[in-house]
Amino acid sequence: MWEDYIAERKNMNVDDLCVNFKYEEHEKVLEVYMRGYYGVDKFGHPVYYDFSGKINPDEVWKTTTEERFIKFIYADYERCLKFRLLAMSHYT
């Protein structure tokens, strides 16, 4: 599993996505797929909301492509790991 994980990271060029990927359609996608981070809890952990039950897939695919959406998800989670969680670790 670890080798598959590393291979997928290399295949998707995750480290570069984290810094350089620009997702211009983000605001429009948020209108039909509400998700994101909202501050921290009382322990300093980031609070993440994902209303995947309310997603409107047809509208998402009108707004972006599957490839760009997947790249955005990779980049978003990688930024969370590298920046958000790192910053939160200073509180604990």
FINUNU-836087 format. One line per field, with one value per residue: residue number from 1; residue in one letter; x, y, z of N, C-alpha, C in turn. Coordinates in steps of 0.02 Angstrom, whole numbers. Atoms other than C-alpha are relative to their C-alpha. Layout:
! FINUNU-836087
n <- [NUM;...]
res <- [a;...]
nc1 <- [X;...]
nc2 <- [Y;...]
nc3 <- [Z;...]
cac1 <- [X;...]
cac2 <- [Y;...]
cac3 <- [Z;...]
cc1 <- [X;...]
cc2 <- [Y;...]
cc3 <- [Z;...]
END
This chain:
! FINUNU-836087
n <- [1;2;3;4;5;6;7;8;9;10;11;12;13;14;15;16;17;18;19;20;21;22;23;24;25;26;27;28;29;30;31;32;33;34;35;36;37;38;39;40;41;42;43;44;45;46;47;48;49;50;51;52;53;54;55;56;57;58;59;60;61;62;63;64;65;66;67;68;69;70;71;72;73;74;75;76;77;78;79;80;81;82;83;84;85;86;87;88;89;90;91;92]
res <- [m;w;e;d;y;i;a;e;r;k;n;m;n;v;d;d;l;c;v;n;f;k;y;e;e;h;e;k;v;l;e;v;y;m;r;g;y;y;g;v;d;k;f;g;h;p;v;y;y;d;f;s;g;k;i;n;p;d;e;v;w;k;t;t;t;e;e;r;f;i;k;f;i;y;a;d;y;e;r;c;l;k;f;r;l;l;a;m;s;h;y;t]
nc1 <- [41;-44;-28;54;9;-56;7;55;-23;-45;42;40;-45;35;-38;7;70;11;-25;11;64;49;67;40;71;13;60;59;7;26;72;35;-32;-24;-52;-55;-24;31;-31;-25;41;-30;-65;-45;3;39;68;12;68;9;70;1;68;37;-35;38;-53;10;-23;-73;-32;9;-44;-70;-9;-18;-73;-15;30;-43;-61;16;7;-69;-35;31;-20;-71;-8;22;-53;-63;5;51;-13;-64;14;40;-42;-33;46;5]
nc2 <- [-59;-58;-11;-27;-68;-40;-2;-45;-68;-19;-4;-61;-56;-31;-54;-58;-21;-35;-68;-35;13;-54;28;-59;15;21;-32;29;69;-4;-12;64;50;-38;33;-44;-5;-55;-12;56;16;-24;32;-26;42;-32;25;9;17;28;15;42;24;-51;-15;4;20;-26;-70;0;17;-56;-54;20;68;49;-4;-60;9;46;-37;-47;39;17;-60;-25;42;-7;-65;12;36;-37;-67;-7;43;-21;-60;21;39;-47;-14;55]
nc3 <- [0;-4;66;41;-22;26;73;16;-13;55;60;-3;-13;-55;-30;43;-2;-64;3;64;33;-7;13;9;-5;-69;-27;33;-24;-69;2;11;-43;-57;-40;-16;-69;-35;-65;-40;-59;-63;-8;52;60;53;10;71;17;67;10;60;11;36;62;62;47;68;1;-9;64;46;-22;4;26;-52;-10;-40;-66;-37;-15;-54;-63;-19;-21;-60;-56;-11;-35;-69;-35;-4;-29;-51;-57;-29;-40;-57;-46;-46;-54;-47]
cac1 <- [0;141;221;54;33;205;177;10;89;223;94;-14;137;56;197;186;-5;-2;92;55;-118;-242;-425;-516;-684;-676;-812;-934;-900;-933;-1107;-1151;-1033;-1016;-856;-712;-622;-700;-584;-530;-615;-577;-426;-352;-399;-457;-644;-688;-863;-910;-1091;-1066;-1246;-1302;-1183;-1259;-1144;-1223;-1189;-1012;-971;-1045;-927;-765;-691;-662;-474;-469;-584;-473;-319;-405;-448;-267;-199;-324;-286;-100;-110;-205;-68;77;9;-153;-112;66;3;-122;15;88;-69;-54]
cac2 <- [0;120;95;126;284;349;304;397;550;550;517;663;773;815;922;1038;1041;1099;1257;1294;1226;1367;1315;1465;1377;1348;1475;1404;1225;1278;1333;1153;1057;1143;1096;1178;1221;1332;1383;1266;1175;1205;1089;1183;1051;1115;1097;1030;1026;918;918;776;720;883;878;909;807;865;1046;1006;928;1079;1190;1090;931;772;789;967;922;777;887;1015;882;821;997;1046;898;918;1102;1045;923;1040;1204;1194;1043;1101;1270;1184;1076;1231;1248;1077]
cac3 <- [0;42;-128;-213;-111;-159;-341;-343;-264;-399;-536;-479;-441;-274;-205;-355;-351;-172;-217;-400;-443;-474;-464;-535;-531;-342;-296;-425;-367;-186;-238;-286;-170;-2;88;175;336;467;607;747;890;1074;1061;913;784;615;585;413;342;194;141;17;42;-37;-185;-355;-469;-631;-586;-527;-696;-786;-687;-693;-764;-665;-691;-622;-478;-426;-438;-328;-196;-196;-182;-47;65;39;89;243;289;254;318;415;524;548;610;724;800;881;988;1068]
cc1 <- [43;29;-52;-13;54;-5;-56;19;45;-40;-40;41;-29;38;-5;-71;-14;18;-25;-68;-49;-68;-49;-75;-22;-66;-64;-12;-29;-75;-39;30;32;48;53;16;-31;30;26;-48;37;68;51;1;-41;-69;-14;-72;-2;-72;-8;-69;-42;33;-47;50;-8;25;76;33;-15;50;74;5;19;75;19;-27;44;65;-12;-4;70;36;-28;21;75;16;-21;55;62;-5;-49;15;66;-11;-39;42;35;-45;-1;66]
cc2 <- [63;16;28;73;46;7;48;72;25;9;65;63;44;59;64;27;43;74;36;-9;57;-28;58;-12;-19;30;-29;-72;1;12;-66;-58;38;-41;51;0;62;6;-63;-14;22;-31;24;-41;36;-34;0;-22;-26;-22;-43;-28;49;18;-8;-17;28;72;5;-12;52;55;-17;-70;-46;5;60;-6;-45;34;49;-36;-19;61;26;-40;6;66;-7;-34;43;65;3;-43;17;61;-19;-37;45;17;-55;-17]
cc3 <- [0;-69;-48;16;-29;-76;-21;12;-57;-64;-2;12;57;31;-41;1;60;-5;-62;-33;14;-22;-4;10;71;27;-31;23;71;2;-6;40;59;42;17;74;32;69;33;57;63;15;-51;-63;-53;-8;-75;-10;-72;-6;-63;-14;-39;-67;-60;-55;-70;-5;10;-68;-54;15;-10;-32;58;16;44;71;43;18;57;67;25;29;67;62;15;35;73;40;12;38;58;62;34;45;63;51;50;60;53;32]
END
